[in-house]
Amino acid sequence: MEEPRIKVYGADSEITVAGNAAGLRNLAETLIGLAEPEHRDGYHVHLEPGISLEDGPVSLVLERDEEL
């Protein structure tokens, strides 16, 4: 099975989240998890370069925000 790989990068007003198939599935599962009822407003997950993201210039925070 292939290792999940995700990279986040951007310039000016555009952010790109790129990944292989396993990485995109992992990201989708993380987003679905944020929508689960046991997680309240403000619950968030940090994806950091070198840990859950490929090395790159930025980290990624996924946050549940019920005000949106």
Residue frames as a rotation matrix with the C-alpha (Angstrom) as fourth column:
MET 1
0.583 0.812 0.000 0.00
0.812 -0.583 0.000 0.00
0.000 0.000 -1.000 0.00
GLU 2
-0.088 -0.643 0.761 1.32
0.585 -0.651 -0.483 3.42
0.806 0.402 0.434 -0.88
GLU 3
-0.490 -0.200 -0.848 2.29
0.845 -0.349 -0.406 5.89
-0.215 -0.916 0.340 1.84
PRO 4
0.638 0.764 0.092 -0.05
0.768 -0.624 -0.141 8.91
-0.050 0.160 -0.986 2.19
ARG 5
-0.574 -0.810 -0.116 1.62
0.781 -0.585 0.219 12.07
-0.246 0.035 0.969 0.93
ILE 6
0.650 0.739 0.178 0.16
0.758 -0.648 -0.077 15.59
0.058 0.185 -0.981 1.08
LYS 7
-0.597 -0.794 -0.111 1.80
0.796 -0.604 0.039 18.92
-0.098 -0.065 0.993 0.34
VAL 8
0.639 0.745 -0.191 0.42
0.730 -0.666 -0.155 22.41
-0.243 -0.041 -0.969 0.93
TYR 9
-0.585 -0.801 -0.130 1.85
0.709 -0.582 0.398 25.45
-0.395 0.141 0.908 -0.81
GLY 10
0.546 0.828 0.129 0.67
0.805 -0.476 -0.354 28.82
-0.231 0.297 -0.926 -1.99
ALA 11
-0.745 -0.662 0.079 1.41
0.658 -0.712 0.246 32.19
-0.107 0.235 0.966 -3.42
ASP 12
-0.883 0.389 0.264 -0.49
-0.298 -0.897 0.326 35.46
0.364 0.210 0.908 -3.20
SER 13
-0.294 0.878 0.377 -4.19
-0.931 -0.175 -0.319 34.58
-0.214 -0.445 0.870 -3.01
GLU 14
0.511 0.461 -0.726 -4.06
-0.662 0.750 0.011 30.89
0.549 0.475 0.688 -3.94
ILE 15
-0.181 -0.485 0.855 -3.41
-0.852 0.512 0.110 27.83
-0.492 -0.709 -0.506 -1.79
THR 16
0.153 0.169 -0.974 -2.84
-0.719 0.695 0.008 24.38
0.678 0.699 0.228 -3.28
VAL 17
0.074 -0.097 0.993 -3.34
-0.738 0.664 0.120 21.10
-0.670 -0.742 -0.022 -1.42
ALA 18
0.212 -0.109 -0.971 -1.81
-0.844 0.481 -0.238 18.30
0.493 0.870 0.010 -3.48
GLY 19
-0.100 -0.278 0.955 -1.57
-0.779 0.619 0.099 14.64
-0.619 -0.734 -0.279 -2.65
ASN 20
-0.881 -0.111 -0.460 -1.30
-0.369 0.771 0.520 11.14
0.297 0.627 -0.720 -3.93
ALA 21
-0.097 0.935 -0.341 -4.41
-0.210 0.316 0.925 8.93
0.973 0.162 0.166 -3.78
ALA 22
-0.036 0.035 -0.999 -3.61
0.821 0.571 -0.009 7.63
0.570 -0.820 -0.049 -0.28
GLY 23
-0.882 -0.355 -0.309 -2.93
0.468 -0.733 -0.493 11.15
-0.051 -0.580 0.813 0.99
LEU 24
-0.710 0.682 0.176 -6.17
-0.497 -0.663 0.560 12.51
0.499 0.310 0.809 -0.42
ARG 25
0.111 0.733 -0.671 -8.12
0.202 0.644 0.738 9.64
0.973 -0.218 -0.076 1.16
ASN 26
-0.369 -0.348 -0.862 -6.42
0.900 0.099 -0.425 10.37
0.233 -0.932 0.277 4.49
LEU 27
-0.999 0.015 0.038 -7.32
-0.021 -0.988 -0.150 14.07
0.035 -0.151 0.988 4.18
ALA 28
-0.334 0.940 -0.074 -10.93
-0.395 -0.068 0.916 13.17
0.856 0.335 0.394 3.32
GLU 29
0.094 0.325 -0.941 -11.17
0.642 0.703 0.307 10.91
0.761 -0.633 -0.142 6.39
THR 30
-0.746 -0.416 -0.520 -9.80
0.666 -0.492 -0.561 13.73
-0.022 -0.765 0.644 8.55
LEU 31
-0.874 0.458 0.162 -12.41
-0.393 -0.862 0.319 16.16
0.286 0.215 0.934 7.19
ILE 32
-0.012 0.886 -0.464 -15.22
-0.067 0.462 0.884 13.64
0.998 0.042 0.053 7.70
GLY 33
-0.227 -0.162 -0.960 -14.00
0.868 0.414 -0.275 13.18
0.442 -0.896 0.047 11.28
LEU 34
-0.986 -0.156 -0.051 -14.28
0.164 -0.901 -0.402 16.92
0.017 -0.405 0.914 11.90
ALA 35
-0.509 0.859 0.056 -17.97
-0.579 -0.391 0.715 16.70
0.636 0.332 0.697 10.96
GLU 36
-0.393 0.348 -0.851 -18.75
0.511 0.852 0.113 14.00
0.765 -0.391 -0.512 13.54
PRO 37
0.504 0.766 0.399 -21.21
0.112 -0.516 0.849 15.10
0.856 -0.384 -0.346 16.25
GLU 38
0.654 -0.265 -0.708 -18.77
0.756 0.211 0.620 14.52
-0.015 -0.941 0.339 19.13
HIS 39
-0.524 -0.851 0.033 -16.59
0.851 -0.521 0.064 17.35
-0.037 0.061 0.997 17.83
ARG 40
0.466 0.707 -0.531 -17.77
0.727 -0.648 -0.225 20.83
-0.504 -0.281 -0.817 18.73
ASP 41
0.913 -0.074 0.402 -17.14
0.180 -0.810 -0.558 24.28
0.367 0.582 -0.726 17.31
GLY 42
0.613 -0.750 0.249 -13.45
-0.790 -0.580 0.200 25.12
-0.006 -0.319 -0.948 17.42
TYR 43
0.566 -0.429 0.704 -12.23
0.067 0.875 0.480 21.53
-0.822 -0.225 0.524 17.24
HIS 44
0.728 -0.362 -0.582 -9.22
-0.685 -0.388 -0.617 21.45
-0.003 0.848 -0.530 14.97
VAL 45
0.747 -0.543 0.384 -6.42
0.488 0.840 0.237 19.31
-0.451 0.010 0.892 13.59
HIS 46
0.468 -0.691 -0.550 -2.88
-0.681 -0.679 0.274 20.48
-0.563 0.247 -0.789 12.78
LEU 47
0.848 -0.346 0.402 -1.05
0.512 0.731 -0.451 18.98
-0.138 0.588 0.797 9.81
GLU 48
0.633 -0.690 -0.351 2.63
-0.378 -0.672 0.637 19.89
-0.675 -0.271 -0.686 10.01
PRO 49
0.642 -0.504 -0.578 5.41
-0.611 0.120 -0.783 19.70
0.464 0.855 -0.231 7.40
GLY 50
-0.418 -0.894 -0.161 7.68
-0.673 0.423 -0.607 16.73
0.611 -0.145 -0.779 7.99
ILE 51
-0.756 0.249 0.605 5.10
-0.405 0.548 -0.732 14.99
-0.514 -0.798 -0.314 10.18
SER 52
-0.042 0.822 0.568 1.75
0.393 0.536 -0.747 14.63
-0.919 0.192 -0.345 8.39
LEU 53
0.932 0.256 -0.256 2.68
-0.109 -0.476 -0.872 16.77
-0.346 0.841 -0.416 5.38
GLU 54
0.440 -0.816 0.375 5.55
0.853 0.249 -0.459 16.66
0.281 0.522 0.805 2.94
ASP 55
-0.299 -0.616 -0.729 8.24
0.726 -0.642 0.245 19.22
-0.619 -0.456 0.640 3.70
GLY 56
-0.028 0.334 0.942 7.03
0.835 -0.510 0.206 22.59
0.549 0.793 -0.264 2.52
PRO 57
-0.710 -0.398 0.581 6.62
0.174 -0.898 -0.403 26.21
0.682 -0.185 0.707 3.42
VAL 58
-0.375 0.657 0.654 3.33
-0.825 -0.558 0.088 26.04
0.423 -0.506 0.752 5.37
SER 59
-0.959 0.256 0.118 1.38
0.145 0.807 -0.572 23.92
-0.242 -0.532 -0.812 7.82
LEU 60
-0.523 0.852 0.010 -2.35
-0.183 -0.124 0.975 23.30
0.832 0.508 0.221 7.52
VAL 61
-0.921 0.358 0.152 -4.99
-0.119 0.113 -0.986 23.69
-0.370 -0.927 -0.062 10.22
LEU 62
-0.566 0.816 -0.118 -8.41
0.140 0.236 0.962 22.13
0.813 0.527 -0.248 9.62
GLU 63
-0.983 0.180 -0.022 -11.03
-0.032 -0.291 -0.956 23.59
-0.178 -0.940 0.292 11.96
ARG 64
-0.300 0.953 0.044 -14.71
0.896 0.265 0.356 23.09
0.328 0.146 -0.933 12.61
ASP 65
-0.978 0.013 -0.209 -16.49
0.054 -0.948 -0.314 26.47
-0.202 -0.319 0.926 12.66
GLU 66
-0.352 0.930 0.103 -20.24
0.916 0.365 -0.166 26.49
-0.192 0.036 -0.981 13.23
GLU 67
-0.051 0.285 -0.957 -20.36
0.150 -0.945 -0.290 30.28
-0.987 -0.158 0.006 12.68
LEU 68
-0.865 -0.351 -0.358 -19.82
-0.287 -0.238 0.928 29.79
-0.411 0.906 0.105 8.93
